[in-house]
């Protein structure tokens, strides 16, 4: 009877520790709330998406598959240690709009990828610049009536350049809307 009570007491005390791993380490849901885009280190004309915090410090604990929208196409990016490589190669200079949606909202960024020989240079484009440049041209045209034709030509050249390099009107407005949402 002593051994039975001792065994039951031991099992009663040790039972929570048998399953401690599943109880203590509940899987914390990993989300990407910010990211940056860089050239892939292999220099194979691909871009790398790096998960980071609000200070743009890379998060190395992000691993798994996350749904992204790249220039309107859904892509599943596989993150290993906070880095994922986009599957498409970039063969000419273009705009790249990346968007990720999770429980905390939609996170989108617009980049201009300048391709020179074997290198890719990425420039992040702020939504404010997208609005400001055409507004300045329109403002100057209204201030100086003689510049209306020049302003119209500049706006057309800007529109054609953007369209030929992948920045369609939908992407333009999505970038502005995402930027406005980030203000509030």
C-alpha positions in Angstrom: 0.0 0.0 0.0 2.9 2.3 0.8 4.4 1.7 -2.7 1.1 2.2 -4.4 0.5 5.6 -2.6 4.1 6.7 -3.3 3.7 5.7 -7.0 0.4 7.6 -7.3 1.8 10.6 -5.5 4.9 10.6 -7.8 2.7 10.3 -10.9 0.5 13.0 -9.7 3.4 15.4 -9.1 5.3 14.5 -12.3 2.3 14.3 -14.7 2.4 18.1 -15.6 6.1 17.8 -16.4 5.6 14.9 -18.8 3.7 17.3 -21.2 5.5 20.5 -20.2 6.9 21.1 -23.7 3.4 21.3 -25.3 2.0 23.4 -22.5 4.8 25.9 -22.1 5.9 26.4 -25.6 2.7 27.2 -27.3 3.5 28.1 -30.8 3.5 31.9 -31.1 2.0 33.0 -34.4 4.7 34.6 -36.5 3.6 37.5 -38.6 5.4 39.8 -41.0 4.5 43.4 -40.3 7.4 45.0 -42.1 9.9 44.0 -44.7 12.6 45.3 -46.8 13.8 44.3 -50.3 17.4 43.9 -51.3 19.3 42.3 -54.2 19.9 38.6 -53.7 23.4 37.9 -52.6 23.9 35.3 -55.3 23.6 38.1 -58.0 21.2 36.0 -60.0 18.9 38.9 -61.0 16.4 38.0 -58.2 15.4 40.0 -55.2 15.4 39.0 -51.5 12.5 39.9 -49.2 13.8 40.3 -45.6 11.3 40.3 -42.7 12.1 43.0 -40.2 10.7 45.0 -37.3 9.5 48.6 -37.3 13.1 49.8 -37.1 14.1 47.7 -40.2 16.2 45.4 -38.1 16.0 41.9 -39.7 14.1 39.2 -37.8 15.9 36.0 -38.0 13.2 33.9 -36.3 10.8 34.1 -39.2 10.6 30.8 -41.1 7.8 29.4 -43.1 5.6 30.1 -46.1 3.9 33.5 -46.4 1.6 34.8 -49.0 2.8 37.9 -50.9 1.4 39.8 -53.9 4.2 40.9 -56.2 3.0 43.2 -59.0 -0.5 41.8 -58.8 0.6 38.1 -58.8 0.1 35.9 -55.8 3.4 34.3 -54.6 4.1 32.0 -51.8 7.5 33.1 -50.4 9.4 30.6 -48.3 11.3 32.4 -45.5 14.3 30.8 -43.9 15.9 32.7 -41.1 13.9 35.8 -42.1 14.9 35.9 -45.8 12.9 34.8 -48.8 13.9 34.9 -52.5 11.4 35.9 -55.1 11.2 33.3 -57.9 11.1 35.7 -60.8 14.3 37.0 -62.4 14.4 40.7 -63.3 15.7 41.3 -66.8 15.2 45.0 -67.1 14.6 48.1 -64.9 11.1 48.0 -63.5 8.8 48.9 -60.6 8.2 46.2 -58.1 5.2 46.4 -55.8 5.1 44.0 -52.9 2.1 43.5 -50.7 1.6 41.3 -47.7 -1.7 40.9 -45.7 -2.0 39.5 -42.2 -4.2 40.0 -39.1 -2.5 43.4 -38.4 -3.4 44.8 -41.8 -2.0 45.1 -45.3 1.7 46.1 -45.7 2.8 47.2 -49.2 5.9 48.8 -50.5 6.9 50.1 -53.9 10.5 49.8 -55.2 12.1 50.9 -58.4 14.7 48.3 -59.5 17.4 49.7 -61.6 19.3 47.0 -63.6 22.8 47.8 -64.7 24.7 44.9 -66.3 24.7 42.3 -63.5 23.7 44.5 -60.6 20.3 45.4 -59.3 19.9 48.7 -57.4 16.7 49.0 -55.4 15.1 52.4 -54.6 12.2 52.5 -52.2 9.6 54.9 -53.5 7.5 56.7 -50.9 3.8 57.2 -51.6 4.2 60.9 -50.8 6.6 61.3 -53.7 4.1 59.6 -56.1 1.6 62.3 -55.2 4.0 65.2 -54.8 5.7 65.1 -58.2 2.5 65.4 -60.3 1.1 68.0 -57.9 4.2 70.2 -58.3 4.0 70.0 -62.0 0.3 70.9 -62.0 0.9 73.7 -59.5 3.6 75.2 -61.6 1.4 75.0 -64.7 -1.4 76.8 -63.0 1.0 79.5 -61.6 2.7 80.1 -65.0 0.2 79.8 -67.8 2.9 79.6 -70.4 4.1 76.3 -68.9 0.8 74.5 -69.4 1.9 72.7 -72.5 5.3 71.8 -71.0 3.5 70.6 -67.9 1.1 68.5 -69.9 4.1 67.0 -71.8 5.9 66.2 -68.6 2.9 64.5 -67.1 2.5 62.4 -70.2 6.2 61.4 -70.2 5.9 60.6 -66.5 2.8 58.5 -67.1 4.3 56.7 -70.1 7.6 56.0 -68.2 5.7 54.6 -65.2 3.4 52.4 -67.4 6.3 51.0 -69.4 8.2 50.1 -66.3 5.4 48.3 -64.6 3.7 51.0 -62.5 0.1 50.8 -63.6 -2.6 53.0 -62.3 -3.9 50.3 -60.0 -0.5 49.9 -58.4 -0.2 53.7 -58.2 -3.4 54.1 -56.3 -2.8 51.0 -54.1 0.6 52.5 -53.0 -1.1 55.8 -52.1 -4.0 54.1 -50.2 -1.5 52.0 -48.3 0.5 55.1 -47.4 -2.6 56.9 -46.3 -3.6 53.9 -44.1 -0.2 54.0 -42.4 -0.8 57.5 -41.3 -3.9 56.5 -39.2 
